[in-house]
Amino acid sequence: MTESVATAATPARETGRPFLELKDLQVHFPTDDGLVKAVNGLSFTLERGKTLGIVGESGSGKSVSSLAIMGLHKGSRAKVGGEIWLDGAELVSMSVAEIRRLRGQQVAMIFQDPLSAMHPFYRVGDQLTEAYLVHNSVSKAVAKRRAIDLLDRVGIPAPNKRFDDYPHQFSGGMRQRAMIAMALMCDPALLIADEPTTALDVTVQAQILDLMMDLQKEFNSAIVIITHDLGVVAQMTQDVVVMYGGRVVEQGNVRDIFYRPEMPYTWGLLGSIPRVNRGGDHRLKSIRGTPPSLINLPKGCPFQPRCDYQEHVEGHSCVSELPELLQVDTGGHRVRCHIDHLQRERLFTEQIKPSL
Amino acid sequence: MGRYLIRRLLQTVVILLVISAITFFLFWATPANPALLICGKDCNTETVAQVNATYGFDDPLIVQYGTYMQGLLSPGGRTIGSEGSERECPWPCFGESYQNGIPVWDSISDAFPATLWLATGAAVLWLFFGVMLGLIAALRKGKLIDKLSVGIALFGVSFPTIVFGYLLLFLFIVKLQWIPFPDTANAALFTVGPVKWLQFYILPWITLALVFAALYTRLTRANMIDTMNEDYIRTARAKGLSERTVVFKHGLRSALTPIVTIFGLDLGGLLGGAVITEQIFSITGLGKLAIDSVLGNDLPAIMGVVLFAAIFVVVANIVVDVLYAFIDPRVRLS
């Protein structure tokens, strides 16, 4: 089922290209106040069956990037640059009509806050079958069976009764499950989850994440998970992209990010995770300052105004020179920082790690 | 649902009673003297006293109010007139006009069809053009056509009905003579046929619809722009639905919901009479009846027109509330 649906609608796959590849993605919004540079040069690759996490504060460009993959900036005033390759097809230059065929079918999205992401006037079941009926020439009865089946799979009790409920009759956790079921209706090869568990309590959150991992195994889909919760990242992902001010500041596999992080912003993120095993006299740490305005990005390193480690930089100016995203080892670990690689490793082991 | 309706209908009765009392006592608070009006030119103290006795104007106001309301509250109506010349006034009895002695209910029944045609025809016009212009403006936000629609809407809202109506009348009836001069006989669709009927009503419809169409354009535009920014519209697009489905099934459905409410109330209000438009085009509807009865100090007619119009407003409120529960599943009647 999975394969037949996926191959029928996709163009012939180019050899050697990863399943999903973003190359230097740029998303800029012209506004009355100036150009909002929401995403500046995001690149990553992702294979089927794998999960990639995008982490960062609010306004770091996470959601905007995911909407670009769905082509949802088309028709708005946003300027999208760079390349997005999905299964051999380039999405940035694709027409709306073409990308519409992929939406919901090849690429599906789980939105945050399902109460506002579902239409209040239509039954949950009808909202589920809608995409399925658009992409498959099947009868309503077949679509309904599929929807009930998926509602059952995501753990909604009495799915054939719940099919006729409206979103407001669902609890928060159930709405999120229904949202996941909605995204899975056409067996998407790529699933983008935008803060899928942010509004949920921890127990439900764990259930939802388990469910997503189970379904990933079953459908062999690639997942991009957008979150600011590093706990979710640690549990779900293989690769991580850390974004700050619309730029990638560090990326690598999940072990690099958690055990060998080199960018002071990543240190700050790790340092601000609440720990239960820490003594009660520790205050919750936070990164001082606020995220930069995306209209007036700092000329040099975007993190410079909030960085506490600038005195360790030699031969560069954090204020005026933007550090490049450079590879630090033979793996995919890349860091955007002027501090020398060995110095960063030393700082992490000596100053950061003991306090984590 | 059933219980809800019963409760709302009982509330309606109370509201109408309050309105009738206010109208009745307000009338007598004015320096009006209906007896002088009724006895006509050769009034003297004797005839005035006789009229007062016949019509019961000597009775305490509360008794007069009770007598009047009896005609509306008791299913048999009431008897009118002094001893010797009593007449049955069947329910609903709003009394007889002081001006010409015609039962008020008959005048209302005669005037209502004209108002009904005027209001519903104009409603169709303004709903169609208002929603269409608003929708186009919202979908082409910031473009020339949007600015044009907003401009037309601003013009429509600020152009006084009375000026606009007379301008239309002057241009098309007097100057260009495309349309014959309004003849009240042509107000009846089933006796004069659709052509004369349309000629009679087309200008009044446009006159009455202008302000409403302008308001609905602005309202639809604002609602639609808000709705198209909702998360669920993004979800609909993310499903791969066509833009037409996104706009009409997901967008317009939400954007029109508040308009249903306002439309019901506007139409309900107009069914009680469109005073200015009826006056301009000499339509003998409820609005004209209202003006005539007020100018003639004709209490029974005033009471009739006010209560009849009030019924439409109150009922329109109930209809809108019930309709809303069907449109928006989050609303439950209780």
Boltz contact constraints between the chains, C-beta under 6 A:
constraints:
  - contact:
      token1: [A, 70]
      token2: [B, 238]
      max_distance: 6.0
  - contact:
      token1: [A, 72]
      token2: [B, 237]
      max_distance: 6.0
  - contact:
      token1: [A, 100]
      token2: [B, 240]
      max_distance: 6.0
  - contact:
      token1: [A, 103]
      token2: [B, 238]
      max_distance: 6.0
  - contact:
      token1: [A, 103]
      token2: [B, 240]
      max_distance: 6.0
  - contact:
      token1: [A, 104]
      token2: [B, 239]
      max_distance: 6.0
  - contact:
      token1: [A, 104]
      token2: [B, 240]
      max_distance: 6.0
  - contact:
      token1: [A, 109]
      token2: [B, 238]
      max_distance: 6.0
  - contact:
      token1: [A, 116]
      token2: [B, 231]
      max_distance: 6.0
  - contact:
      token1: [A, 117]
      token2: [B, 231]
      max_distance: 6.0
  - contact:
      token1: [A, 117]
      token2: [B, 232]
      max_distance: 6.0
  - contact:
      token1: [A, 117]
      token2: [B, 235]
      max_distance: 6.0
  - contact:
      token1: [A, 118]
      token2: [B, 232]
      max_distance: 6.0
  - contact:
      token1: [A, 119]
      token2: [B, 232]
      max_distance: 6.0
  - contact:
      token1: [A, 119]
      token2: [B, 250]
      max_distance: 6.0
  - contact:
      token1: [A, 120]
      token2: [B, 330]
      max_distance: 6.0
  - contact:
      token1: [A, 121]
      token2: [B, 253]
      max_distance: 6.0
  - contact:
      token1: [A, 130]
      token2: [B, 239]
      max_distance: 6.0
  - contact:
      token1: [A, 131]
      token2: [B, 239]
      max_distance: 6.0
  - contact:
      token1: [A, 134]
      token2: [B, 240]
      max_distance: 6.0
  - contact:
      token1: [A, 134]
      token2: [B, 241]
      max_distance: 6.0
  - contact:
      token1: [A, 166]
      token2: [B, 329]
      max_distance: 6.0
  - contact:
      token1: [A, 168]
      token2: [B, 330]
      max_distance: 6.0
